[in-house]
Amino acid sequence: MVRTTPPRPLDITALFPELREHSLTATRLHPRPGAPTVTDSSVGGPLLWPADEVWPVCDDAGAHEPWNLTTPAALHRRREILATTEAREPLPGGNS
């Protein structure tokens, strides 16, 4: 069985000649399920973990509670608020 990528249905550089100068040769990987042994790579197959090594675990379970999670939008807003407060003029007669 030949395992190669079939030819492209169209020549994209014929449609968009300006892309031709950006083209490169690439190697595509076609991983297949397998049964690697200890002498093989486990990429694409079961992870081979040394029998005498303890499986890693996270000891900080509290860090993964839902109330500790945030969204990117909330993080950006928090940074915006902190930047605004740092840019303020100090109060007269105050330390902050």
BELHUCOR-V97947 format. One record per pair of residues at least 24 apart in sequence whose ideal C-beta (glycine too) atoms are under 10 Angstrom apart, sorted by the first residue. I is the first residue (numbers start at 1). GAP is how many residues later the second one is. If there is no record, write none. Layout:
# BELHUCOR-V97947
I | GAP
I | GAP
This chain:
# BELHUCOR-V97947
3 | 27
3 | 29
4 | 24
4 | 26
5 | 25
